[in-house]
Structure formats: structure tokens, C-alpha cells
Amino acid sequence: MSLPFLVTPYYRRLADTHPALARQITPSPLEARTLPYETADPLADAAHSPLPRLVHRYPDRALILVTDRCAAYCRFCFRRHFTASGESSLTPGQEQAILAYLREHPEVEEVLLSGGDPLMLPDTRLAALLSGLRALRPGLVIRLGTRIPVVLPTRITARLARILAAARPLWVVTHFNHPAELTPEAHAAVEALLTCGLPVVNQTVLLRGVNDHEETLAALFRGLLRWGVKPYYLLQGDLAAGTSHFRTPLSHTFDLYDRLSSMLSGLALPVLAVDLPDGGGKVRLHRSSVVRTDETWYYLQGPDGGLYRYPREEHLYEREDDPS
């Protein structure tokens, strides 16, 4: 199933004057190209899903797919098999089953709310879900991943911020990818969260033709830090079907991160990471992560000690048919 086109009027106005933003939301014919190692479920969520809408990959962490909807659909989405699939929000039955599962698994210390975008839920529905999670145990850490401050900042109202703050400890993980997204409107949204005592960190996806230059990323990370947002992750692209035109080859990524490391303070520099194919989990990326290479693959060591293959894509980066 192809990912539909959807964008907010606010972000569309930004994209009209910033090609890097337009590239993130504009469908491309290259999305129809699926490389042999790309899959619809690159993180193997299904293999780690004990219940519908719940992923339990790591012993101490669980992921809830709250909704399949976003305010804008990113063309590089790695969960495009689920996003806009029509499954909509969690049903009451699904929510109760997940809460019961988490109650029976006290080893789960953190719960990540994702989707889709959890902030697409109405305030009352979101408050009820957060209340149910908080009732499980006081120390349960909730992480909420959202691109709403980037694409629909007016959604972050004082009321919504108070609802989130009532569920602390709760961390908001935003998804700014380019300094042109650091607008006064987005700043007001982030400030509303910070004012309520919510810690905010950011994850950025490294995207070809969008932010794959150190000057662009340095401006983004410094801008976030000035707002009080810690740059948390810089993520190498996942092997999701139809997204190869967004990925940078690892050799470029390593060189880029080396340059960034010499430009930025430790506070401004995010962790470089990748989600390993076949459900291998998220690992920090550095040159020593590569155990060996051949003409086709990098072999990376996973958290379980196993080797996972990530493709060498230098030839794709040099192709002239890419629209970037």
C-alpha cells in the first residue's frame, strides 16, 4: 500500500519556500522502487508483537502504536505499512489488553508511545491512556514520540501540556530534521511543554537531499539547544521499502559525523545510531561498529552479539536519477 499525501497548511507554507522541507513531504516516483533488502517492516515489529499494537523488543522497554494517523506523512516513514493503514486509534479492548500485559511484566521500565503520532488523539482520549499507564506503577517512564510541534505546532496548547505533565515522568521526543523547521510557532509549542516541566529531546533522521551536510545539522542542533531541547539521536535511514533515495551510505554518514563531532559541544551533539535490519535492535554507530565488510555489505554487531548486514549504497548515492 502506498503512503498517501497529507500535509498541514502550516508546513506546506514552509515547504513552499524551503526545498529541503518539500522533499520530506512530496511523493516521489522513486517510492515505487523496492530494493531486494528493503522490507515493509524493517524493524521486524511483527516478530516482537505479543499483542496487537504492542511491540516488546527489549526486556525493559515496550512500544505502543497508539494510532496510525499523523498530521503530515513523511515520505521516508519506516512504518509506512502501518501509517495511514486505516487501523485508526487503539480500541478500548486493545488498550485494556496492553495495560494488563504491562501489569504482568513489571520488568518493563519504559513505555514509548508512537504510531502514527500519539498527539493526533483527542485530549480526553490521550489523558485516559496516560492515566491508565501511570496507574500501573509510579516509576514507569513514558516516552512520547511526536512530530506535531514541527508540522502542527498550534496543537500544543496549554491544556495539552498540562495533560502530558500530569503523567510525569514523561519525556517528549520531537522530530525536527532541518533548521528551517525551527520557526517561532514551533518554538512556542516547545516552550509550552518546557514550561510545564516536561523534558524535551529530539531525534533527527539523516536524510539525503534534506540535511546530509554538517552545516545544516550543526545549525539544527545548536538551534534546538538554544530552545532547551537536547539533540538525542541522529538516525541512519532504515531499510524501509521505497526509501532508498533518502538514505546516505554509511561511509558518508561516518565522515559527516566526524566533522560534526569536531564542530559541536557534547551537549549539542546527538548520538549516531541505526536500527539494525531483521529486528536486531538499535545500536550506536561508529566506525568500530563495523566488524567487517565485503563488496555488498557492512556487518554490524547487534546487542545480542550477532552480526547484522547493512548494505553498501555508495553506488546509489552517486546516481544521477535521484531528485535531490
JOBELQUI-V939268 format. One record per helix or strand of 3 or more residues. SS is the DSSP state (@ for helix, = for strand). FROM is the first residue (numbers start at 0). LEN is the number of residues. If there is no record, write none. Layout:
# JOBELQUI-V939268
[[SS & FROM & LEN] [SS & FROM & LEN]]
This chain:
# JOBELQUI-V939268
[[@ & 8 & 9] [@ & 18 & 7] [@ & 28 & 4] [@ & 45 & 3] [= & 53 & 5] [= & 60 & 5] [@ & 91 & 12] [= & 109 & 5] [@ & 117 & 3] [@ & 122 & 14] [= & 140 & 5] [@ & 147 & 4] [@ & 152 & 3] [@ & 157 & 8] [= & 169 & 5] [@ & 178 & 3] [@ & 183 & 12] [= & 198 & 7] [@ & 213 & 14] [= & 229 & 6] [@ & 243 & 3] [@ & 249 & 14] [= & 270 & 6] [@ & 276 & 3] [= & 280 & 4] [@ & 286 & 3] [= & 289 & 4] [= & 296 & 5] [= & 306 & 5] [@ & 313 & 4]]
